Amino acid sequence: EDFGLSTTQEGENDHVSDPTNELSDAAAPARSNHSLNPSAISVTTINTSVPIGDYNNTSTRLRPTSPLSETLQQSEPGETGHNAITIATKTNNQTAETGIISSVPPPSAVISFPKKNHSDVKFNYTAFWQQVMAQAMTSLEQNATEPNYTMTTCPKVFVYNLTKDLTEGKGGNTNLTKAFGDPDGILHKTHQNSFARIAEYRLRTSQYCFTTNPEEADLFFVPIFPLGHGVKQWERLCKDHARIMAALLPQLPYLTKETACRHFMIVGKGHYAASKCYGWWRRPVPELKKAMRVAYTDKHYKINKKLPQFYEDKRDTRDFPNLVSVPYPSALHWRRDRVAPWKDPTTGYNASSRESLMLFVGSARHGDVSVRRKVEEQCFSYHNLQKCNLSVNNNTKGKTRGLRLDTKLKSIFCLEPGGDTPDRKSISDSIAAGCIPVLFNDITGTGWQWFWDSWKARAHVVVPRKEFVAGKIDLFTLLYTTMPLELRDLMQDTLSIRARQFQYSIDEDPKDGIRVMLEGLKAKSQGNMNGGQCR
């Protein structure tokens, strides 16, 4: 378990790094102030037909020399580098010079890889990245602009004041620390199950989204049991469901046939965690059947090792009508009037100084163990923290330790193999920190459509699980040697703009995840109405 910073010795590793894909941005030329509008496309072909080992020839580089990129480079004399890279870049009065690709994200790329393949290549990296690039460009062309939400147009939400027995004595929260956790530098010790408290805090302290007038409300929030709980706590809490329902319904005077589909409740956990909460959450009484239910999942997956994707949909959500999913809260919360934290000079982080190519925060002892062990195996084999950094994550009890999230702010790719369920809080932390999530199945994150479907294709990588477990894919070869640099730039730029939608800001923010949720709930409720009544 040597995490030494020494570079790999000759012959120790057959994977060849490619100097046309420099890792470090530290010495990169200043980026242009570009938008992600995919208009005015032109094609530039850059000749890089030189030996891979010729690191001092500046015409071979897409990035200038930097200490980090030099640390990662390994050469095998005699190998032939890329013959040509054909990249379609946006025309914005910039001229691509030989050996330097414009920093403007391209809408497509076709790459000619080395004539002599890596000795152990069993996977078509070229075809893989062509497909990823095509999907990313389609996403960009179809969804180039951000949602046009403003502060004053926020859906109005009426929040019920429930009695202590239905809120565990913690209702009416307007305390920032109780919602987000204690501050820890630019982070907060946010519990993974705390979303209901965060939502209630943001609504009750909102100047534009909160209303005490039920007549002007677009939505009605029922903040029942807002404290975050695990499965066993939910079971104990909802044991006497008859008593709970007898107490709850009289406290919802504005619950009618006309408004039922505009009501919503939140469980800060996977929806199945509260499966013993009959009457209001599972198998609801008629009065609440049309209300919306918000949780971290809208499907129930179980582990099935016989399936290529490792997880199987139990298809048992019919007991939870009108179920929608939201991302886990991150420990990093943005602010309305600030840029991305890693681009904000007041935070002490620099977008161009990410120290590690890859990061894995987790353990190989649970979840998709086959993938996790392979991740650990490959990371150890590189013998270099700047290539792959492992951060074993045990006994955090739902709180992301500041040190581990700090490493995400300093990493380019965050490896996110599935756990006991395909979705992880770690994904929220990665996106909020601008670390490109690398997934290992097509299921993870599929339930969070409102929050990233419009830009997901250009902000993450999905490693084919079957091929990876079989040893056909090397992560360093995939994410450094063969990945088009401009595609990586596009993904990082996308996160710097769109990740705001995937996290829950400290203050009122018209473009964060709370606002995305409210807009989605409002649209869903309107779709469930006909002639002024809930269908």
N, C-alpha and C positions, 0 to 999 in steps of 0.2 A: 504494500500500500504506500508506494513512494510517490509523494506529491512534489518531488523536487522540480525545480525550474530548469533543469538541464534539458537541452534539446535532445531529440532521439538520436542515438548513435547509428552510424551507417550499417545497414543490414538488419537493424532491429525491427524496422517497420517498412513494409513495401509500399505504403501509401505515399504518393508524391504530391507535394504541395505545388501549386501553380502560381508563378509570380504575376500572372495577369489578373489574379484575384487577390490583391493585397487586403489584409484584414484590417489594419488600423486606419482610422480616420484622423489620427492625431496630426499628421502632417499633410492632410489633404488640402487641396485648394479650396478657397471659400466657395460655398454653394451659392448659386444664384437664388434670388427670391422668386421662386416659381410657384405656380399653382399646379394642381393635379388635373388640369383640363387636358384631355387627350387630343387636342386639335393640332392641326398643322404638323403632320408627321413627315419626316424625311429619313432616308436611310443612309447611314455612314458605315463603310467597311474599313476596318482597321487591321493592317497587316502586323501580325506579331509572330511571324515565322522565324523564331530564334530559339536557341537551346534554353530549356528551362533553367539550367544551372547558371545562366548569365545574368546574375542579379544586379550587376552594376550598369547594365545597359538600360538607360532610362526609357528607350523606346519600347521596352517590353512591359512597362508598368501602366496599370490603370490608376495607381496611386503612387505618390512619391515615397521614397524610402522612409521608414519609421522604425524605431527600436522594436516595437511590438511585432510588426510584420516580419522583420528580419529574424526575430526569435522563432517565429512559426515556420519559416521557410526551411525546406529540406530539399536537397538536390540529388539527382542520380545522373551524372554526366552521360551524355549520349542520347538521353530521351529528347524527343522533339516536342516543343511547346505547341500552343495553339497555332494552326495555320492561318486562321482568320476568325474574326468575330464580327458578325453582321448585326448591328444594333440599330433599331429604328428609334431615333430620338426626336423630341419636339423641336421645331425650328423657332428659336427665340433670339435671333441675331447673334448666336454663338457658333463658332466654327470648331469642329472637332479636329484636333491636331493628332498626328500620328502618335499612337501610344497613350493617348489620354482621351478618355470618354467623358463627355459632358455629364455633369452631375444631375442634369434634368432627368427624371424618371422616364424610361422609354415605354412605349405601348407594346413592344414585342422584341424578341431577340432570338436569333438562330445562331447557335454556336457550333463550330467545327472543333471537335475535341482531338487530343493528341493521336497521331497515327498509331503509335504504340501504346496500347492501353495499359493500365496498372495490372500487375501480374495476377492479382486476385479478384479483378472486377468480374462480378457475375450479374450485374444490374446495369440497365441502360440509363445511365445518368442523363445523357443528352435528351432522350425522349421524355424523361421525367420532368426536367426543367422546361422543356418546350411546352408541355401540358400545363404546368404551373403558371408559366408566363402568359399563356393564352387565357387562362381563367382569370388571372389578375387583370389583364388588359380589358377583358370583357366587363369585369366588375367596375373598372375605372371609367370606361366609356358610358356605362349605364347609370353609375352613381357617383359622378365626379363632385357633386356639391353636397354640402352639409345640410341637415335639416334647418329650415329657416324659423327657428323658435325664438321668440322674444320674451322678455320678462313679463310684459303686460298681458300677453295672450295665454298665460298658463291656465290649464283647466282648474276650475274652482272645486275645492274639496272640503266637504263638511266632515269633521272628525267627532265621533261620538265620545262622550265622557262616561265611561263605564265605571261601575262600582269596584271597590278594592278586591272583592272576591273573584272578579273576572280579569283583573290586571295584576294580581299578586302584590297589590299595594304599590305598584310602580307606574300607574297610569299618568297621563297628562305630562309626559316628559318634555321639558324644554331645556334640559341640561346637556350641553355639548359633550362633556366628558363621559356622561353616562351612556350617551349614544355611540360615540366614536372610540371611547377608551382614552386612557391617559396619553398625552403627547409624548413622543420619543424622538426628538429632533424634528425632522420634517415628516416623520411617520406618526401613527397612532397605534396603540395596542388594541386594535379592533378585533373583537371576537368574531369568529366566522358565522355564528348564529345570531348576530345582532341586527339583522336588517330591519326587522319590525321597529325596533327602537330608533334606528337611524331615520326611517321613513316618517315615524311620528314626530321626531324632533324637527326634521326639515319642513314638514307640513305645518306644525303648530307655530313655528318661528317665521313662516313665509309671509312676506308682504303681499304677494300676488297670487299664490296658489291656495291659501287658506281662507275659508269663509265660515262665519257663524250663522249665516242665513241659509237654511235648507232650500229656500225657493230659488236661489241663484246657483246652487251646487250642481256641478257636472258629475261629481262622484261622491260617494259616501264611504268613509273608512271606518271599519269596526276594529279597533285596536285591542282585540281580545288576547290575553296572555302574551304580551309583547316581549318578555324576556326570552333570550335565546336558550333553547333546550336541546338535549340529545333525545334519542328514542325512549330510553327508560324514564326520563323526566316527563316526557309527554304522556306516556302511559299512565304514570301516577297522577298527573295533573287532570287527565280526562276520564279517570276511572268512574266518577259519578256523573256521567253525561246527562242523565235526566235532570239532575239538580242544576247543572250548568245551563241547559236550555230553558228551564223554568225561570232562571234569573236573567238570561240574556234577552229573550224576545221582548219583554216589556220595556227594555231600555233602548229599543230601536223604533221609536215612534214614527220615523219617516220611511220605514220599510213597508212599501206597498207594491201592488201589482205593477204600478207604473215606474217604480224606482228600484225594484229588486235587482235588476241586471246592472244597475249603476253602483251597487254596493260591492266592496271588496274587503278581504281579510288576508293577513300575511302570516305564514309560518316560516321562520328563518332557519330552514333546514330543507332537505329533500321532502317532497310532499308526503311520502309514505311514512315519515317519522311520526306524524300525527294521525296515523291510521286508526288509533283508538278514540279519536275525538269525533264521535258520532253526533249527528244532529246539526252541527254548524260547519264541519270540515269534510268529514266523510259521510256518505249517504245522508245528505242534509234533509232537514224537514222541508215541506213544501214552500214555506215562506222564504227559505234561503237557498233553494235549489238553483235559482237563476243568478245568484251572486257569484262574483269572480273570486278565485282563489289564487294567491300569489305565493310561490315557493321557489326554491333553487332548481327544481326539476319539474317537468311536465310529462315525463315518462319514467317508468320504473324498470331499471335494468338489473339483472342478476348476472353473476359470473357464469359463463359456460365455456370451459376450456376447449371444447370440441369445435367451437366456431372460430373462423379466421379473425373476426373482430373481437373475440374474447367475451363480449357481453351480449346478452339476449334480452329483448324487450318482453316483459311479462304481460304487457297489454292488459293491465288491470286498473286503468285510470277512470273507468266509467263511474266508479264510486266517488270520484272527485270532479264534479262537473265544472266547466268553465275554468279549467286550470291553466295558468300561465306561469312561465319561469323567468327568473331574473338572475343575474350573476351574483356570486358570493361577494360580500364586501371585501375590498382590499384594505391593507393596512396603510396604503398611501392614498391620501385624499387630496384631490386638486382644489384650486380656488378659482372663483369665477373670473377675476381680473388678472389672472396669471397665465403664462404659457405653460407648456408641459414642464414638470418639475426638473427634468434633466436638461432643459433649455433655459431654465430660470437662473440667472446669475446669483440670486440670493440664496439658493439652496446649497451651493458648493459642489454641484455635480455638473459635469461637462459632457454633452452629447458625443463629442469626438474622442473621449478618453475612456471608452469602455475597455476594460482590461482583459476580459476573457471572451473567447469566441462562443463557448458553450457552458451552460450551468445546469446542474441537476440538483434540486433541493428535494430530498425524499429518502426513502428507504427501499431496499430490495426485498423486504420481508413480508410485504402484503400487496394486495392488488394484482396488477398484471406483472407477476413476478418474472416471467420469462423475458419481458421487455426490459424491466428494471435491472435485472441481472446483466443483460446484454449491454445496457447503457453503462453500468458501472464497469463492466469488463473493458469496454472500449475506452472509457475515460481513463482508467488506470493504465491502459496500454500506451497512452500518449506520453506519460511521464512529464506532463507539462500543464500547470494550472492555467496558463494562458490559452491553451487549446481547449481544455475541458476541466471545469471546476466542480467538484462534488461537495455538497453540503448536507451531511446526514441530518435528518430532521426527525427527532424522537421526542415524545412527551411534551409537545408545545401546548397541548390542551386548548387548541383552537386559536392561540395567539401566535401570529407570525413574529418571530424574533427579529429585532431590528437589523442585526448583523446579516441575516439571511436575505432580507429584502434589499438591504444595502448592496449585496452582491448582484441582485437583479438589475439594479441601476447601473452596474458596472459590467454587464454582460450583453452580448449581441443576441444570442439565441438562448431561450430557456426550454429545456427538455421537459415535456409534460406527459409521461406515461400514465395510463389510467390507474386509479386506486381501487378501492372496494367498489366504487362506482366510476363511470367514465369521466365525470366532471370533478374538478378539484378547485379549492380556493386558490391554490397556487397559480392557476391560470389568470385569475383576476389580478393577483399581485404582479404577474409578469406583464400583462397588458398595461396596467397603470404605471409601471416602471419603464415602459418602452422597450421591453425585452421580447423579441419576436418569439411567440409560442410555437414549439415544435411538438406536434401531436403524433400519436401512433395508432390512431383509428379514425374512422369517419363519423363516429358517434359523438365524441366529445364536443360539447358546445353547440350541438344542433338545436337545443331547446331555447337558446337565447336569441331568437330571430330578431326581435325588436332592436336589440342592442348592437349587433354587428353583422347581420346578414348582408347589408349593403356594401360592406368593405372587408369582410372576413377573408375573401379570396386573395386580397393583396396585403394581408397582415399576419399570415401564419403559414406554416409548412406542415403537411401531413406525410409522415414517413410510412410507406407500406409495411404494415406490421409483419405479415407472413415472411416477406423477404428479409426484413431486419432480423427477426428471430432466427432465421435460417443462416444468418451470417453473410448474406449477399450484399448488404449495404454497410458501408463504413461512414460514420457520421461526419468525420473530418473531411473525407473526400466529398461527401454530399454537400455540406454546408460551407466549405471553404474552397476546396480545389475546383469544384465544378459548378458551383452556383454563380449565375451571372451577377456581377457586382451591382449593376443597375437595378436588378430585381430586389436585391437586399436593400439598396437605397430607397426604393419605392416603398418597401414594407416599413422601414424605419420612419420615413416621412409620413406614411399613412397613420402610424401609431401616434406620432407627435400631434396630429390633428384630430384623429377620431377616437383615441383611447379615452378621451373625456366622457364619451357616451357610455363607457363600460364600467365606470367607477362612480362613487357617490361623493360629491364635493362637500366640503365643510360648510360652505355658505350657499345661499340661493344662487343657482346656476341654471340658466335656460338651456344648456346643452349637455347636462350630465345625465347619469343613469336614472335619477329620480324623475327628471323631466321626461325622459324617454318612456319610462314606465307609465307616467300619468297620461301621456299622449296615447300610448298604446291601449290603456284601459278605457279611455274615453272613446276611442275609435271602436274598440270591441263592444262596448256597451251600446253604442249607437247602431252597430250592426246587428245587435240582438233585440232591437226594438222595431215595432211595426204599428203604425197608427197611434203613436204615443204610449204604447204599452209594450212590456217585455214579452218577447215570444217564448 
